[in-house]
Amino acid sequence: MKTSASTLTQAFSTQSPSHSSNAALEYCNREIAKCQEMIRIWPHEQACLLKLIAGWQRTKRQLR
């Protein structure tokens, strides 16, 4: 599933603009942490999970 920064911002749009951006950034951070945990569990999937982490980091940059 491809998630863009605008999609995340819309998902949190029921809150104030600055709070929705913070919520979206926190969501990205949680997803990055999940991927890092999965690397520890499934080290053979590291290449794929690193790509996911890069995508979430890119989304965070777009949100800022």
mmJSON file of the N, C-alpha and C atoms, coordinates in Angstrom:
{"data_MODEL":{"atom_site":{
"group_PDB":["ATOM","ATOM","ATOM","ATOM","ATOM","ATOM","ATOM","ATOM","ATOM","ATOM","ATOM","ATOM","ATOM","ATOM","ATOM","ATOM","ATOM","ATOM","ATOM","ATOM","ATOM","ATOM","ATOM","ATOM","ATOM","ATOM","ATOM","ATOM","ATOM","ATOM","ATOM","ATOM","ATOM","ATOM","ATOM","ATOM","ATOM","ATOM","ATOM","ATOM","ATOM","ATOM","ATOM","ATOM","ATOM","ATOM","ATOM","ATOM","ATOM","ATOM","ATOM","ATOM","ATOM","ATOM","ATOM","ATOM","ATOM","ATOM","ATOM","ATOM","ATOM","ATOM","ATOM","ATOM","ATOM","ATOM","ATOM","ATOM","ATOM","ATOM","ATOM","ATOM","ATOM","ATOM","ATOM","ATOM","ATOM","ATOM","ATOM","ATOM","ATOM","ATOM","ATOM","ATOM","ATOM","ATOM","ATOM","ATOM","ATOM","ATOM","ATOM","ATOM","ATOM","ATOM","ATOM","ATOM","ATOM","ATOM","ATOM","ATOM","ATOM","ATOM","ATOM","ATOM","ATOM","ATOM","ATOM","ATOM","ATOM","ATOM","ATOM","ATOM","ATOM","ATOM","ATOM","ATOM","ATOM","ATOM","ATOM","ATOM","ATOM","ATOM","ATOM","ATOM","ATOM","ATOM","ATOM","ATOM","ATOM","ATOM","ATOM","ATOM","ATOM","ATOM","ATOM","ATOM","ATOM","ATOM","ATOM","ATOM","ATOM","ATOM","ATOM","ATOM","ATOM","ATOM","ATOM","ATOM","ATOM","ATOM","ATOM","ATOM","ATOM","ATOM","ATOM","ATOM","ATOM","ATOM","ATOM","ATOM","ATOM","ATOM","ATOM","ATOM","ATOM","ATOM","ATOM","ATOM","ATOM","ATOM","ATOM","ATOM","ATOM","ATOM","ATOM","ATOM","ATOM","ATOM","ATOM","ATOM","ATOM","ATOM","ATOM","ATOM","ATOM","ATOM","ATOM","ATOM","ATOM","ATOM","ATOM","ATOM"],
"id":[1,2,3,4,5,6,7,8,9,10,11,12,13,14,15,16,17,18,19,20,21,22,23,24,25,26,27,28,29,30,31,32,33,34,35,36,37,38,39,40,41,42,43,44,45,46,47,48,49,50,51,52,53,54,55,56,57,58,59,60,61,62,63,64,65,66,67,68,69,70,71,72,73,74,75,76,77,78,79,80,81,82,83,84,85,86,87,88,89,90,91,92,93,94,95,96,97,98,99,100,101,102,103,104,105,106,107,108,109,110,111,112,113,114,115,116,117,118,119,120,121,122,123,124,125,126,127,128,129,130,131,132,133,134,135,136,137,138,139,140,141,142,143,144,145,146,147,148,149,150,151,152,153,154,155,156,157,158,159,160,161,162,163,164,165,166,167,168,169,170,171,172,173,174,175,176,177,178,179,180,181,182,183,184,185,186,187,188,189,190,191,192],
"type_symbol":["N","C","C","N","C","C","N","C","C","N","C","C","N","C","C","N","C","C","N","C","C","N","C","C","N","C","C","N","C","C","N","C","C","N","C","C","N","C","C","N","C","C","N","C","C","N","C","C","N","C","C","N","C","C","N","C","C","N","C","C","N","C","C","N","C","C","N","C","C","N","C","C","N","C","C","N","C","C","N","C","C","N","C","C","N","C","C","N","C","C","N","C","C","N","C","C","N","C","C","N","C","C","N","C","C","N","C","C","N","C","C","N","C","C","N","C","C","N","C","C","N","C","C","N","C","C","N","C","C","N","C","C","N","C","C","N","C","C","N","C","C","N","C","C","N","C","C","N","C","C","N","C","C","N","C","C","N","C","C","N","C","C","N","C","C","N","C","C","N","C","C","N","C","C","N","C","C","N","C","C","N","C","C","N","C","C","N","C","C","N","C","C"],
"label_atom_id":["N","CA","C","N","CA","C","N","CA","C","N","CA","C","N","CA","C","N","CA","C","N","CA","C","N","CA","C","N","CA","C","N","CA","C","N","CA","C","N","CA","C","N","CA","C","N","CA","C","N","CA","C","N","CA","C","N","CA","C","N","CA","C","N","CA","C","N","CA","C","N","CA","C","N","CA","C","N","CA","C","N","CA","C","N","CA","C","N","CA","C","N","CA","C","N","CA","C","N","CA","C","N","CA","C","N","CA","C","N","CA","C","N","CA","C","N","CA","C","N","CA","C","N","CA","C","N","CA","C","N","CA","C","N","CA","C","N","CA","C","N","CA","C","N","CA","C","N","CA","C","N","CA","C","N","CA","C","N","CA","C","N","CA","C","N","CA","C","N","CA","C","N","CA","C","N","CA","C","N","CA","C","N","CA","C","N","CA","C","N","CA","C","N","CA","C","N","CA","C","N","CA","C","N","CA","C","N","CA","C","N","CA","C","N","CA","C","N","CA","C","N","CA","C"],
"label_alt_id":[null,null,null,null,null,null,null,null,null,null,null,null,null,null,null,null,null,null,null,null,null,null,null,null,null,null,null,null,null,null,null,null,null,null,null,null,null,null,null,null,null,null,null,null,null,null,null,null,null,null,null,null,null,null,null,null,null,null,null,null,null,null,null,null,null,null,null,null,null,null,null,null,null,null,null,null,null,null,null,null,null,null,null,null,null,null,null,null,null,null,null,null,null,null,null,null,null,null,null,null,null,null,null,null,null,null,null,null,null,null,null,null,null,null,null,null,null,null,null,null,null,null,null,null,null,null,null,null,null,null,null,null,null,null,null,null,null,null,null,null,null,null,null,null,null,null,null,null,null,null,null,null,null,null,null,null,null,null,null,null,null,null,null,null,null,null,null,null,null,null,null,null,null,null,null,null,null,null,null,null,null,null,null,null,null,null,null,null,null,null,null,null],
"label_comp_id":["MET","MET","MET","LYS","LYS","LYS","THR","THR","THR","SER","SER","SER","ALA","ALA","ALA","SER","SER","SER","THR","THR","THR","LEU","LEU","LEU","THR","THR","THR","GLN","GLN","GLN","ALA","ALA","ALA","PHE","PHE","PHE","SER","SER","SER","THR","THR","THR","GLN","GLN","GLN","SER","SER","SER","PRO","PRO","PRO","SER","SER","SER","HIS","HIS","HIS","SER","SER","SER","SER","SER","SER","ASN","ASN","ASN","ALA","ALA","ALA","ALA","ALA","ALA","LEU","LEU","LEU","GLU","GLU","GLU","TYR","TYR","TYR","CYS","CYS","CYS","ASN","ASN","ASN","ARG","ARG","ARG","GLU","GLU","GLU","ILE","ILE","ILE","ALA","ALA","ALA","LYS","LYS","LYS","CYS","CYS","CYS","GLN","GLN","GLN","GLU","GLU","GLU","MET","MET","MET","ILE","ILE","ILE","ARG","ARG","ARG","ILE","ILE","ILE","TRP","TRP","TRP","PRO","PRO","PRO","HIS","HIS","HIS","GLU","GLU","GLU","GLN","GLN","GLN","ALA","ALA","ALA","CYS","CYS","CYS","LEU","LEU","LEU","LEU","LEU","LEU","LYS","LYS","LYS","LEU","LEU","LEU","ILE","ILE","ILE","ALA","ALA","ALA","GLY","GLY","GLY","TRP","TRP","TRP","GLN","GLN","GLN","ARG","ARG","ARG","THR","THR","THR","LYS","LYS","LYS","ARG","ARG","ARG","GLN","GLN","GLN","LEU","LEU","LEU","ARG","ARG","ARG"],
"label_asym_id":["A","A","A","A","A","A","A","A","A","A","A","A","A","A","A","A","A","A","A","A","A","A","A","A","A","A","A","A","A","A","A","A","A","A","A","A","A","A","A","A","A","A","A","A","A","A","A","A","A","A","A","A","A","A","A","A","A","A","A","A","A","A","A","A","A","A","A","A","A","A","A","A","A","A","A","A","A","A","A","A","A","A","A","A","A","A","A","A","A","A","A","A","A","A","A","A","A","A","A","A","A","A","A","A","A","A","A","A","A","A","A","A","A","A","A","A","A","A","A","A","A","A","A","A","A","A","A","A","A","A","A","A","A","A","A","A","A","A","A","A","A","A","A","A","A","A","A","A","A","A","A","A","A","A","A","A","A","A","A","A","A","A","A","A","A","A","A","A","A","A","A","A","A","A","A","A","A","A","A","A","A","A","A","A","A","A","A","A","A","A","A","A"],
"label_entity_id":["1","1","1","1","1","1","1","1","1","1","1","1","1","1","1","1","1","1","1","1","1","1","1","1","1","1","1","1","1","1","1","1","1","1","1","1","1","1","1","1","1","1","1","1","1","1","1","1","1","1","1","1","1","1","1","1","1","1","1","1","1","1","1","1","1","1","1","1","1","1","1","1","1","1","1","1","1","1","1","1","1","1","1","1","1","1","1","1","1","1","1","1","1","1","1","1","1","1","1","1","1","1","1","1","1","1","1","1","1","1","1","1","1","1","1","1","1","1","1","1","1","1","1","1","1","1","1","1","1","1","1","1","1","1","1","1","1","1","1","1","1","1","1","1","1","1","1","1","1","1","1","1","1","1","1","1","1","1","1","1","1","1","1","1","1","1","1","1","1","1","1","1","1","1","1","1","1","1","1","1","1","1","1","1","1","1","1","1","1","1","1","1"],
"label_seq_id":[1,1,1,2,2,2,3,3,3,4,4,4,5,5,5,6,6,6,7,7,7,8,8,8,9,9,9,10,10,10,11,11,11,12,12,12,13,13,13,14,14,14,15,15,15,16,16,16,17,17,17,18,18,18,19,19,19,20,20,20,21,21,21,22,22,22,23,23,23,24,24,24,25,25,25,26,26,26,27,27,27,28,28,28,29,29,29,30,30,30,31,31,31,32,32,32,33,33,33,34,34,34,35,35,35,36,36,36,37,37,37,38,38,38,39,39,39,40,40,40,41,41,41,42,42,42,43,43,43,44,44,44,45,45,45,46,46,46,47,47,47,48,48,48,49,49,49,50,50,50,51,51,51,52,52,52,53,53,53,54,54,54,55,55,55,56,56,56,57,57,57,58,58,58,59,59,59,60,60,60,61,61,61,62,62,62,63,63,63,64,64,64],
"pdbx_PDB_ins_code":[null,null,null,null,null,null,null,null,null,null,null,null,null,null,null,null,null,null,null,null,null,null,null,null,null,null,null,null,null,null,null,null,null,null,null,null,null,null,null,null,null,null,null,null,null,null,null,null,null,null,null,null,null,null,null,null,null,null,null,null,null,null,null,null,null,null,null,null,null,null,null,null,null,null,null,null,null,null,null,null,null,null,null,null,null,null,null,null,null,null,null,null,null,null,null,null,null,null,null,null,null,null,null,null,null,null,null,null,null,null,null,null,null,null,null,null,null,null,null,null,null,null,null,null,null,null,null,null,null,null,null,null,null,null,null,null,null,null,null,null,null,null,null,null,null,null,null,null,null,null,null,null,null,null,null,null,null,null,null,null,null,null,null,null,null,null,null,null,null,null,null,null,null,null,null,null,null,null,null,null,null,null,null,null,null,null,null,null,null,null,null,null],
"Cartn_x":[0.838,0.0,0.879,0.668,1.446,0.739,1.458,0.89,1.678,0.985,1.665,1.463,2.258,2.144,0.762,0.218,-1.101,-2.185,-2.033,-3.002,-2.969,-1.773,-1.661,-2.234,-1.94,-2.461,-3.978,-4.567,-6.025,-6.598,-5.9,-6.382,-6.459,-5.602,-5.586,-6.207,-6.96,-7.46,-8.588,-9.114,-10.173,-9.607,-8.289,-7.638,-7.132,-6.621,-6.079,-4.895,-4.594,-3.539,-2.194,-1.739,-0.433,-0.499,-1.618,-1.751,-1.849,-2.54,-2.668,-1.312,-0.479,0.862,1.688,1.571,2.29,1.811,0.519,-0.03,0.472,0.546,1.042,2.522,3.301,4.721,4.886,4.06,4.114,3.753,2.781,2.396,3.587,4.264,5.445,6.502,6.721,7.707,7.34,6.063,5.616,5.848,5.558,5.75,7.239,8.093,9.541,9.99,9.492,9.845,9.374,8.191,7.696,8.62,9.047,9.95,11.285,11.793,13.053,12.913,11.782,11.528,11.441,10.799,10.687,12.046,12.976,14.338,14.981,14.741,15.305,14.694,13.394,12.698,13.038,13.031,13.265,14.443,15.667,16.829,16.984,16.454,16.568,15.689,14.787,13.927,14.432,15.669,16.21,16.162,16.514,16.554,15.182,14.155,12.797,12.363,12.655,12.232,12.98,14.223,14.958,14.341,13.798,13.098,11.827,11.128,9.945,10.309,11.389,11.837,12.182,12.87,13.224,11.962,10.95,9.687,9.007,8.991,8.385,9.191,10.514,11.341,11.091,10.904,10.591,9.239,8.272,6.951,7.076,7.905,8.124,8.693,9.67,10.252,9.202,8.301,7.249,6.256,6.05,5.102,5.646,6.962,7.557,7.533],
"Cartn_y":[-1.18,0.0,1.239,2.123,3.339,4.441,5.088,6.157,7.426,8.49,9.752,10.682,11.732,12.699,13.346,13.643,14.273,13.321,12.03,11.052,10.995,11.007,10.987,12.252,13.391,14.648,14.652,14.155,14.076,13.139,12.058,11.095,11.714,12.688,13.337,14.734,15.046,16.404,16.81,15.901,16.261,17.051,17.09,17.827,19.148,20.015,21.29,21.021,21.954,21.712,21.327,22.041,21.702,20.372,20.102,18.829,17.671,17.872,16.787,16.449,17.454,17.209,16.447,16.856,16.144,14.703,14.493,13.141,12.302,12.897,12.175,11.836,12.766,12.504,11.384,11.406,10.35,9.001,9.003,7.77,7.228,8.119,7.708,7.117,7.77,7.275,5.882,5.659,4.34,3.277,3.628,2.673,2.353,3.362,3.145,2.213,2.45,1.595,0.158,-0.011,-1.364,-2.063,-1.333,-1.919,-2.308,-1.447,-1.76,-3.007,-3.141,-4.333,-5.573,-5.438,-6.569,-7.001,-6.056,-6.412,-7.305,-6.996,-7.827,-9.232,-9.309,-10.597,-11.4,-10.724,-11.368,-10.706,-10.964,-10.295,-10.58,-11.704,-12.02,-11.096,-10.351,-9.403,-7.96,-7.791,-6.458,-5.546,-6.036,-5.19,-4.577,-5.384,-4.897,-3.904,-4.229,-3.368,-2.035,-2.046,-0.785,0.127,-0.469,0.325,0.944,0.172,0.715,1.859,1.689,2.746,3.995,3.836,4.989,5.698,4.94,5.537,6.323,5.775,6.502,7.752,7.684,8.872,9.932,9.512,10.449,11.116,10.348,10.902,11.937,11.635,12.605,13.912,13.82,15.045,15.853,15.173,15.869,16.547,15.981,16.553,17.827,17.923,19.08,20.308],
"Cartn_z":[0.0,0.0,0.0,-0.92,-1.026,-0.248,0.652,1.466,1.21,0.843,0.6,1.791,1.831,2.91,2.917,1.743,1.689,2.188,1.904,2.394,3.908,4.487,5.941,6.558,5.943,6.465,6.408,5.321,5.215,6.266,6.555,7.538,8.928,9.198,10.497,10.44,9.386,9.166,10.103,10.893,11.831,12.999,13.117,14.188,13.636,14.537,14.083,13.153,12.232,11.239,11.845,12.876,13.446,14.182,14.823,15.54,14.563,13.435,12.462,11.858,11.631,11.104,12.133,13.41,14.469,14.564,14.457,14.526,13.359,12.18,11.008,11.179,11.737,11.981,13.011,14.047,15.056,14.44,13.537,12.851,12.049,11.331,10.565,11.498,12.639,13.596,14.108,14.365,14.833,13.752,12.504,11.411,11.223,11.364,11.269,12.39,13.598,14.735,14.514,13.924,13.626,12.632,11.617,10.614,11.25,12.145,12.812,13.681,14.343,15.15,14.257,13.105,12.189,11.658,11.507,11.083,12.131,13.412,14.473,14.462,14.134,14.126,12.871,11.728,10.43,9.717,10.156,9.551,8.053,7.58,6.155,5.297,5.909,5.185,5.29,5.732,5.984,4.762,3.602,2.404,2.128,2.194,1.94,3.021,4.267,5.371,5.365,4.942,4.828,3.769,2.713,1.697,2.291,3.108,3.77,4.705,5.459,6.367,5.571,4.462,3.62,3.13,2.782,2.339,3.444,4.654,5.772,6.108,6.006,6.249,5.189,3.951,2.865,3.13,3.594,3.918,5.037,6.037,7.13,6.601,5.688,5.113,4.375,3.661,2.908,3.841,5.016,5.967,6.614,6.706,7.392,6.55],
"occupancy":[1.0,1.0,1.0,1.0,1.0,1.0,1.0,1.0,1.0,1.0,1.0,1.0,1.0,1.0,1.0,1.0,1.0,1.0,1.0,1.0,1.0,1.0,1.0,1.0,1.0,1.0,1.0,1.0,1.0,1.0,1.0,1.0,1.0,1.0,1.0,1.0,1.0,1.0,1.0,1.0,1.0,1.0,1.0,1.0,1.0,1.0,1.0,1.0,1.0,1.0,1.0,1.0,1.0,1.0,1.0,1.0,1.0,1.0,1.0,1.0,1.0,1.0,1.0,1.0,1.0,1.0,1.0,1.0,1.0,1.0,1.0,1.0,1.0,1.0,1.0,1.0,1.0,1.0,1.0,1.0,1.0,1.0,1.0,1.0,1.0,1.0,1.0,1.0,1.0,1.0,1.0,1.0,1.0,1.0,1.0,1.0,1.0,1.0,1.0,1.0,1.0,1.0,1.0,1.0,1.0,1.0,1.0,1.0,1.0,1.0,1.0,1.0,1.0,1.0,1.0,1.0,1.0,1.0,1.0,1.0,1.0,1.0,1.0,1.0,1.0,1.0,1.0,1.0,1.0,1.0,1.0,1.0,1.0,1.0,1.0,1.0,1.0,1.0,1.0,1.0,1.0,1.0,1.0,1.0,1.0,1.0,1.0,1.0,1.0,1.0,1.0,1.0,1.0,1.0,1.0,1.0,1.0,1.0,1.0,1.0,1.0,1.0,1.0,1.0,1.0,1.0,1.0,1.0,1.0,1.0,1.0,1.0,1.0,1.0,1.0,1.0,1.0,1.0,1.0,1.0,1.0,1.0,1.0,1.0,1.0,1.0,1.0,1.0,1.0,1.0,1.0,1.0],
"B_iso_or_equiv":[0.0,0.0,0.0,0.0,0.0,0.0,0.0,0.0,0.0,0.0,0.0,0.0,0.0,0.0,0.0,0.0,0.0,0.0,0.0,0.0,0.0,0.0,0.0,0.0,0.0,0.0,0.0,0.0,0.0,0.0,0.0,0.0,0.0,0.0,0.0,0.0,0.0,0.0,0.0,0.0,0.0,0.0,0.0,0.0,0.0,0.0,0.0,0.0,0.0,0.0,0.0,0.0,0.0,0.0,0.0,0.0,0.0,0.0,0.0,0.0,0.0,0.0,0.0,0.0,0.0,0.0,0.0,0.0,0.0,0.0,0.0,0.0,0.0,0.0,0.0,0.0,0.0,0.0,0.0,0.0,0.0,0.0,0.0,0.0,0.0,0.0,0.0,0.0,0.0,0.0,0.0,0.0,0.0,0.0,0.0,0.0,0.0,0.0,0.0,0.0,0.0,0.0,0.0,0.0,0.0,0.0,0.0,0.0,0.0,0.0,0.0,0.0,0.0,0.0,0.0,0.0,0.0,0.0,0.0,0.0,0.0,0.0,0.0,0.0,0.0,0.0,0.0,0.0,0.0,0.0,0.0,0.0,0.0,0.0,0.0,0.0,0.0,0.0,0.0,0.0,0.0,0.0,0.0,0.0,0.0,0.0,0.0,0.0,0.0,0.0,0.0,0.0,0.0,0.0,0.0,0.0,0.0,0.0,0.0,0.0,0.0,0.0,0.0,0.0,0.0,0.0,0.0,0.0,0.0,0.0,0.0,0.0,0.0,0.0,0.0,0.0,0.0,0.0,0.0,0.0,0.0,0.0,0.0,0.0,0.0,0.0,0.0,0.0,0.0,0.0,0.0,0.0],
"pdbx_formal_charge":[null,null,null,null,null,null,null,null,null,null,null,null,null,null,null,null,null,null,null,null,null,null,null,null,null,null,null,null,null,null,null,null,null,null,null,null,null,null,null,null,null,null,null,null,null,null,null,null,null,null,null,null,null,null,null,null,null,null,null,null,null,null,null,null,null,null,null,null,null,null,null,null,null,null,null,null,null,null,null,null,null,null,null,null,null,null,null,null,null,null,null,null,null,null,null,null,null,null,null,null,null,null,null,null,null,null,null,null,null,null,null,null,null,null,null,null,null,null,null,null,null,null,null,null,null,null,null,null,null,null,null,null,null,null,null,null,null,null,null,null,null,null,null,null,null,null,null,null,null,null,null,null,null,null,null,null,null,null,null,null,null,null,null,null,null,null,null,null,null,null,null,null,null,null,null,null,null,null,null,null,null,null,null,null,null,null,null,null,null,null,null,null],
"auth_seq_id":[1,1,1,2,2,2,3,3,3,4,4,4,5,5,5,6,6,6,7,7,7,8,8,8,9,9,9,10,10,10,11,11,11,12,12,12,13,13,13,14,14,14,15,15,15,16,16,16,17,17,17,18,18,18,19,19,19,20,20,20,21,21,21,22,22,22,23,23,23,24,24,24,25,25,25,26,26,26,27,27,27,28,28,28,29,29,29,30,30,30,31,31,31,32,32,32,33,33,33,34,34,34,35,35,35,36,36,36,37,37,37,38,38,38,39,39,39,40,40,40,41,41,41,42,42,42,43,43,43,44,44,44,45,45,45,46,46,46,47,47,47,48,48,48,49,49,49,50,50,50,51,51,51,52,52,52,53,53,53,54,54,54,55,55,55,56,56,56,57,57,57,58,58,58,59,59,59,60,60,60,61,61,61,62,62,62,63,63,63,64,64,64],
"auth_comp_id":["MET","MET","MET","LYS","LYS","LYS","THR","THR","THR","SER","SER","SER","ALA","ALA","ALA","SER","SER","SER","THR","THR","THR","LEU","LEU","LEU","THR","THR","THR","GLN","GLN","GLN","ALA","ALA","ALA","PHE","PHE","PHE","SER","SER","SER","THR","THR","THR","GLN","GLN","GLN","SER","SER","SER","PRO","PRO","PRO","SER","SER","SER","HIS","HIS","HIS","SER","SER","SER","SER","SER","SER","ASN","ASN","ASN","ALA","ALA","ALA","ALA","ALA","ALA","LEU","LEU","LEU","GLU","GLU","GLU","TYR","TYR","TYR","CYS","CYS","CYS","ASN","ASN","ASN","ARG","ARG","ARG","GLU","GLU","GLU","ILE","ILE","ILE","ALA","ALA","ALA","LYS","LYS","LYS","CYS","CYS","CYS","GLN","GLN","GLN","GLU","GLU","GLU","MET","MET","MET","ILE","ILE","ILE","ARG","ARG","ARG","ILE","ILE","ILE","TRP","TRP","TRP","PRO","PRO","PRO","HIS","HIS","HIS","GLU","GLU","GLU","GLN","GLN","GLN","ALA","ALA","ALA","CYS","CYS","CYS","LEU","LEU","LEU","LEU","LEU","LEU","LYS","LYS","LYS","LEU","LEU","LEU","ILE","ILE","ILE","ALA","ALA","ALA","GLY","GLY","GLY","TRP","TRP","TRP","GLN","GLN","GLN","ARG","ARG","ARG","THR","THR","THR","LYS","LYS","LYS","ARG","ARG","ARG","GLN","GLN","GLN","LEU","LEU","LEU","ARG","ARG","ARG"],
"auth_asym_id":["A","A","A","A","A","A","A","A","A","A","A","A","A","A","A","A","A","A","A","A","A","A","A","A","A","A","A","A","A","A","A","A","A","A","A","A","A","A","A","A","A","A","A","A","A","A","A","A","A","A","A","A","A","A","A","A","A","A","A","A","A","A","A","A","A","A","A","A","A","A","A","A","A","A","A","A","A","A","A","A","A","A","A","A","A","A","A","A","A","A","A","A","A","A","A","A","A","A","A","A","A","A","A","A","A","A","A","A","A","A","A","A","A","A","A","A","A","A","A","A","A","A","A","A","A","A","A","A","A","A","A","A","A","A","A","A","A","A","A","A","A","A","A","A","A","A","A","A","A","A","A","A","A","A","A","A","A","A","A","A","A","A","A","A","A","A","A","A","A","A","A","A","A","A","A","A","A","A","A","A","A","A","A","A","A","A","A","A","A","A","A","A"],
"auth_atom_id":["N","CA","C","N","CA","C","N","CA","C","N","CA","C","N","CA","C","N","CA","C","N","CA","C","N","CA","C","N","CA","C","N","CA","C","N","CA","C","N","CA","C","N","CA","C","N","CA","C","N","CA","C","N","CA","C","N","CA","C","N","CA","C","N","CA","C","N","CA","C","N","CA","C","N","CA","C","N","CA","C","N","CA","C","N","CA","C","N","CA","C","N","CA","C","N","CA","C","N","CA","C","N","CA","C","N","CA","C","N","CA","C","N","CA","C","N","CA","C","N","CA","C","N","CA","C","N","CA","C","N","CA","C","N","CA","C","N","CA","C","N","CA","C","N","CA","C","N","CA","C","N","CA","C","N","CA","C","N","CA","C","N","CA","C","N","CA","C","N","CA","C","N","CA","C","N","CA","C","N","CA","C","N","CA","C","N","CA","C","N","CA","C","N","CA","C","N","CA","C","N","CA","C","N","CA","C","N","CA","C","N","CA","C","N","CA","C","N","CA","C","N","CA","C"],
"pdbx_PDB_model_num":[1,1,1,1,1,1,1,1,1,1,1,1,1,1,1,1,1,1,1,1,1,1,1,1,1,1,1,1,1,1,1,1,1,1,1,1,1,1,1,1,1,1,1,1,1,1,1,1,1,1,1,1,1,1,1,1,1,1,1,1,1,1,1,1,1,1,1,1,1,1,1,1,1,1,1,1,1,1,1,1,1,1,1,1,1,1,1,1,1,1,1,1,1,1,1,1,1,1,1,1,1,1,1,1,1,1,1,1,1,1,1,1,1,1,1,1,1,1,1,1,1,1,1,1,1,1,1,1,1,1,1,1,1,1,1,1,1,1,1,1,1,1,1,1,1,1,1,1,1,1,1,1,1,1,1,1,1,1,1,1,1,1,1,1,1,1,1,1,1,1,1,1,1,1,1,1,1,1,1,1,1,1,1,1,1,1,1,1,1,1,1,1]
}}}
